[in-house]
């Protein structure tokens, strides 16, 4: 099933509306710091008036490394955009960008 098609699976909706009771899918994955196995939690959800997103949280019980990401659950666009950022200090790199297609 392509990302352009309906976002429903045979068991129900793939992307659920944002809900406090939603449960994340847990998968074992390799830690980029120590190369041992850690746990990645994935939650596919739809944020009202925004879009479908994938919430990801990784934690390694061996070295304590943690990583949290929010990625788009939408289909890849045919054309891209270039964003330029001028960094004059190390603190300039500590930024998060939230963008919308509208």
C-alpha positions, 0 to 999 in steps of 0.5 A: 500500500503506498502512502498516497492511498488510504491511511487505513489497514485491514485491522482499522485506521493506521493513523489514529486521532491524538488520544491520551489512551493511545498505545505505542508500538515497541520494536527492538532496534540497535543503539547508535552509541553502544551498538546494543539493542534498545527499544523504539516506541512508535505512535502513528497519530493525526494532530487536528488541523495539522497532519499525520505524524509519527512520534518516535522515542528510543531508549537504550537500557545499556548506555542510557542514550535517548532520542525523540523525534517527530516525523511527517506521516504524509507522502513524500512531495515530488518537489523539494524546498531548500532552507538555509540557516546561518549559525553564528554560535553553537546554541544556534544549532539547538533549534526545532522546526515545525512546518506545515504545508499550508 
